[in-house]
Amino acid sequence: MDWKEFWESKADQPLSDVEFDRGVAGRDPTIDRLAREELVEFIDPHSSELLLDAGCGSGANVLVLADKVRHVIGMDYSGARCTLRPPRPFVESAQCRPIRG
C-alpha cells in the first residue's frame, strides 16, 4: 500500500479528529487546551495574514487559527478527510479553502 492509499483508507474510517491526526483515542481536555494555546503563541497569527497549513489532516489546527488570520489554506495529501460528510466547518468558511496536494 502506498501513502496515498494509506491516508485515503484511514480517512474513510469512523475516527475522531484526534484519532486521525494523532493516532490516539483522546487526551485530557487540559492538554488539548494547552496545545491550542501553544500553537497560537508559536504561530503568532495576525489578522492580515494568509496561512498555509501543509499536512492539515482533519483541519484541527485550521479551525484553531481560522478566525485569527485573513485566509487559511489547508492542504493535505489526502483530500478525503477535508471533505467529510457532514462537511467540515472550515470547508464552508469563506476564509478557508482545503486543497489536496
C-alpha positions as CSV (number, residue, x, y, z in Angstrom):
1,M,0.0,0.0,0.0
2,D,1.4,3.4,-0.9
3,W,1.0,6.6,1.2
4,K,-2.0,7.9,-0.8
5,E,-3.9,4.6,-0.3
6,F,-3.0,4.6,3.4
7,W,-4.4,8.1,4.1
8,E,-7.4,7.7,1.9
9,S,-8.3,4.4,3.7
10,K,-7.7,6.0,7.1
11,A,-10.0,8.9,6.2
12,D,-12.8,6.5,5.4
13,Q,-12.7,5.1,8.9
14,P,-15.0,6.5,11.6
15,L,-12.2,8.2,13.6
16,S,-12.4,11.3,15.6
17,D,-10.1,14.2,14.6
18,V,-7.7,13.3,17.4
19,E,-7.5,9.6,16.4
20,F,-7.0,10.6,12.7
21,D,-4.3,13.3,13.3
22,R,-2.5,11.8,16.3
23,G,-3.3,8.1,16.3
24,V,-4.7,8.1,19.9
25,A,-8.3,7.8,21.1
26,G,-8.3,11.1,23.1
27,R,-6.5,13.0,25.7
28,D,-7.1,15.2,28.7
29,P,-9.0,18.4,27.8
30,T,-6.4,20.5,29.7
31,I,-3.7,19.1,27.4
32,D,-5.8,19.9,24.3
33,R,-6.3,23.5,25.6
34,L,-2.7,23.9,26.3
35,A,-1.7,22.5,22.9
36,R,-4.0,25.0,21.2
37,E,-2.7,27.9,23.2
38,E,0.9,26.9,22.4
39,L,0.1,26.6,18.7
40,V,-1.3,30.1,18.6
41,E,1.6,31.5,20.6
42,F,4.1,29.8,18.3
43,I,2.4,30.8,15.0
44,D,1.7,34.3,16.3
45,P,-1.1,34.9,13.7
46,H,-2.1,38.4,12.6
47,S,-5.5,39.3,11.0
48,S,-3.9,40.5,7.7
49,E,-2.0,37.2,7.1
50,L,-2.6,34.3,4.8
51,L,-1.8,31.0,6.5
52,L,-0.9,27.7,4.8
53,D,-1.3,24.5,6.9
54,A,0.6,21.9,4.8
55,G,-0.4,18.5,6.0
56,C,-3.6,19.8,7.7
57,G,-5.1,16.3,8.3
58,S,-8.5,16.8,9.8
59,G,-8.1,20.5,9.9
60,A,-8.0,20.8,13.6
61,N,-5.2,23.4,13.5
62,V,-7.0,25.3,10.7
63,L,-10.1,25.6,13.0
64,V,-7.9,27.0,15.8
65,L,-6.3,29.6,13.5
66,A,-9.1,30.5,11.0
67,D,-10.6,33.4,13.0
68,K,-7.2,34.9,13.7
69,V,-6.0,35.4,10.1
70,R,-7.4,36.8,6.8
71,H,-7.4,33.5,5.0
72,V,-6.3,29.9,5.7
73,I,-5.4,27.2,3.1
74,G,-5.4,23.7,4.5
75,M,-3.5,21.3,2.2
76,D,-3.2,17.6,2.7
77,Y,-2.1,14.5,0.8
78,S,-5.5,13.0,1.4
79,G,-8.4,15.2,0.4
80,A,-10.9,12.8,1.9
81,R,-10.6,14.0,5.5
82,C,-11.2,17.6,4.5
83,T,-14.4,16.8,2.7
84,L,-16.1,14.6,5.3
85,R,-19.9,14.4,5.4
86,P,-21.3,16.3,7.1
87,P,-18.9,19.0,5.8
88,R,-16.1,20.3,8.0
89,P,-16.9,23.7,9.4
90,F,-13.7,25.2,7.8
91,V,-14.6,23.9,4.4
92,E,-17.8,26.0,4.4
93,S,-16.0,29.1,5.8
94,A,-15.3,32.0,3.4
95,Q,-11.8,32.4,4.7
96,C,-10.7,28.8,4.5
97,R,-10.1,26.5,1.5
98,P,-9.0,22.9,1.5
99,I,-6.6,21.6,-1.2
100,R,-5.5,18.1,-1.9
101,G,-1.8,18.1,-2.8
